[in-house]
Amino acid sequence: MKLLNKSATHYWYTRNAQTWVSKYDQQWTSFDCNIQPVGTAEWFDMATVYKTKKLYCDYSWIVVWDKITVDWKTFIAKSIESRDGNLRKFYKVIIQESEWN
């Protein structure tokens, strides 16, 4: 398991089925995580490698398009993988730095 040395804030993405208006909830949840850079082995083009990171956590409520704030930077969840470690289950989330807040 990775060392959980950062604190992140999770905002849920919601979309109204009738009006198609999307928004992020004002309520948030704080959780511990670890952020790692991605490598070229993940097959990202060079433009997105520098804005894409791997987030490791044992917090299971993140879904694609949710907003995550770490160290005053805003990221959007792009994919989530469930992993089974030696001692406990954890999640690997590919996040991309957002141009918007």
Secondary structure, DSSP 8 states (H G I E B T S, - for coil): -----EEEEEEEEEE-TTT--EEEEEEEEEEEEEEEE--GGG---HHHHTTEEEEEES-----TT-EEEETTEEEEEEEEEEEE-SSSEEEEEEEEE-S--
